[in-house]
């Protein structure tokens, strides 16, 4: 099923990205662009890894992982209706 480590890491990062997106989507309306960039980075890194450019592939996967960690560390948007005095 998996031919190389690049496949495993790309799929794992994709699954983590999709999970974080769906988790955030339950609580707020997140911007889709950062998640799409991470998924695109997974595809490019996997392609580069299979083509023999291992260092570039690892660099892209590392960068995409850092972006996912940054997105994960962001607080949820506050609901404005909760801050109004009743």
The 8 nearest C-alpha neighbors of each residue, nearest first, counted from 0:
[[1, 2, 6, 3, 7, 4, 10, 5],
 [2, 0, 3, 6, 7, 4, 5, 10],
 [3, 1, 0, 6, 4, 5, 7, 49],
 [2, 4, 5, 6, 1, 7, 49, 48],
 [3, 5, 7, 6, 8, 2, 1, 9],
 [4, 6, 8, 45, 3, 7, 9, 48],
 [7, 5, 9, 4, 3, 8, 1, 45],
 [6, 8, 4, 10, 5, 9, 11, 1],
 [7, 9, 11, 5, 10, 6, 12, 4],
 [10, 8, 41, 12, 6, 11, 7, 5],
 [9, 11, 13, 7, 12, 8, 6, 14],
 [12, 10, 8, 14, 13, 9, 7, 15],
 [13, 11, 15, 9, 10, 14, 8, 16],
 [12, 14, 10, 16, 11, 15, 38, 9],
 [15, 13, 11, 17, 16, 12, 18, 10],
 [14, 16, 12, 18, 13, 17, 19, 11],
 [17, 15, 13, 19, 18, 14, 12, 20],
 [16, 18, 20, 14, 19, 15, 13, 21],
 [19, 17, 15, 21, 20, 16, 14, 22],
 [18, 20, 22, 16, 17, 21, 23, 15],
 [21, 19, 17, 23, 18, 22, 24, 16],
 [22, 20, 24, 18, 23, 19, 17, 25],
 [21, 23, 19, 24, 20, 25, 18, 26],
 [22, 24, 20, 25, 26, 21, 27, 19],
 [23, 25, 21, 27, 22, 26, 28, 20],
 [24, 26, 23, 22, 27, 21, 28, 20],
 [27, 25, 23, 24, 22, 28, 75, 76],
 [26, 28, 24, 23, 29, 25, 76, 75],
 [27, 29, 24, 30, 26, 23, 25, 76],
 [30, 28, 27, 31, 24, 23, 20, 26],
 [29, 31, 32, 28, 33, 34, 20, 24],
 [30, 32, 34, 33, 29, 35, 20, 36],
 [31, 33, 35, 34, 30, 36, 37, 29],
 [34, 32, 36, 35, 31, 37, 30, 66],
 [33, 35, 37, 36, 32, 31, 38, 16],
 [36, 34, 38, 32, 37, 33, 39, 31],
 [35, 37, 39, 33, 34, 38, 40, 32],
 [36, 38, 40, 34, 63, 35, 39, 41],
 [39, 37, 41, 35, 40, 36, 13, 34],
 [38, 40, 36, 42, 41, 37, 35, 43],
 [39, 41, 37, 43, 38, 42, 44, 36],
 [42, 40, 9, 38, 44, 39, 43, 45],
 [41, 43, 39, 45, 40, 44, 46, 38],
 [44, 42, 46, 40, 45, 41, 47, 39],
 [45, 43, 56, 47, 41, 46, 42, 59],
 [46, 44, 48, 42, 5, 43, 47, 6],
 [45, 47, 43, 49, 44, 48, 50, 42],
 [48, 46, 50, 44, 52, 49, 45, 56],
 [49, 47, 53, 45, 56, 52, 51, 50],
 [48, 50, 46, 47, 51, 45, 5, 52],
 [51, 49, 47, 48, 52, 46, 53, 45],
 [52, 50, 48, 49, 53, 47, 54, 46],
 [53, 51, 47, 48, 55, 54, 50, 56],
 [52, 54, 48, 56, 55, 51, 57, 47],
 [53, 55, 57, 56, 52, 58, 48, 59],
 [56, 54, 58, 53, 57, 52, 59, 47],
 [55, 57, 44, 53, 59, 48, 54, 58],
 [56, 58, 60, 54, 59, 55, 61, 53],
 [57, 59, 55, 61, 56, 60, 62, 54],
 [60, 58, 62, 56, 61, 57, 44, 63],
 [61, 59, 63, 57, 62, 58, 64, 56],
 [62, 60, 64, 58, 59, 63, 57, 65],
 [61, 63, 59, 65, 64, 60, 58, 66],
 [62, 64, 60, 66, 37, 65, 61, 59],
 [65, 63, 61, 67, 62, 66, 60, 68],
 [64, 66, 68, 62, 67, 63, 69, 61],
 [65, 67, 69, 63, 64, 68, 70, 62],
 [68, 66, 64, 70, 69, 65, 71, 63],
 [69, 67, 71, 65, 66, 70, 72, 64],
 [68, 70, 66, 72, 67, 71, 65, 73],
 [71, 69, 67, 73, 68, 72, 66, 33],
 [70, 72, 68, 69, 73, 67, 19, 74],
 [71, 73, 69, 70, 68, 74, 67, 75],
 [74, 72, 70, 71, 69, 75, 68, 76],
 [75, 73, 72, 76, 71, 77, 70, 23],
 [74, 76, 77, 73, 27, 26, 23, 78],
 [75, 77, 74, 78, 27, 26, 28, 73],
 [78, 76, 79, 75, 81, 82, 74, 80],
 [77, 79, 80, 81, 76, 82, 27, 75],
 [80, 78, 81, 82, 77, 83, 76, 84],
 [79, 81, 78, 82, 83, 77, 84, 85],
 [80, 82, 79, 78, 83, 77, 84, 85],
 [83, 81, 79, 80, 84, 78, 77, 85],
 [82, 84, 80, 81, 85, 79, 78, 77],
 [85, 83, 82, 81, 80, 79, 78, 77],
 [84, 83, 82, 81, 80, 79, 78, 77]]
